[in-house]
Amino acid sequence: MLCPRCNNYSYRIKRKPNDRLLSLLTLGLFQIKRFKCFYCYWEGIITGKKMRMSNS
């Protein structure tokens, strides 16, 4: 994943309790992942839509 601030590579880091709460509040509809850039020290969450397939 590229850093939104400096466009260098950012790395996944462990989620914080607030991130887990946000995931619960959205009922798991969005993937919430925390990233950190070691070049510009940006840290934040990036959300992505979860694709759920139904067997109907």
Rosetta blueprint (number, residue, H / E / L):
1 M L
2 L E
3 C L
4 P L
5 R L
6 C L
7 N L
8 N L
9 Y E
10 S E
11 Y E
12 R E
13 I E
14 K L
15 R L
16 K L
17 P H
18 N H
19 D H
20 R H
21 L H
22 L H
23 S H
24 L H
25 L H
26 T L
27 L L
28 G L
29 L L
30 F E
31 Q E
32 I E
33 K E
34 R E
35 F E
36 K E
37 C E
38 F L
39 Y L
40 C L
41 Y L
42 W L
43 E E
44 G E
45 I E
46 I E
47 T E
48 G E
49 K E
50 K L
51 M L
52 R L
53 M L
54 S L
55 N L
56 S L
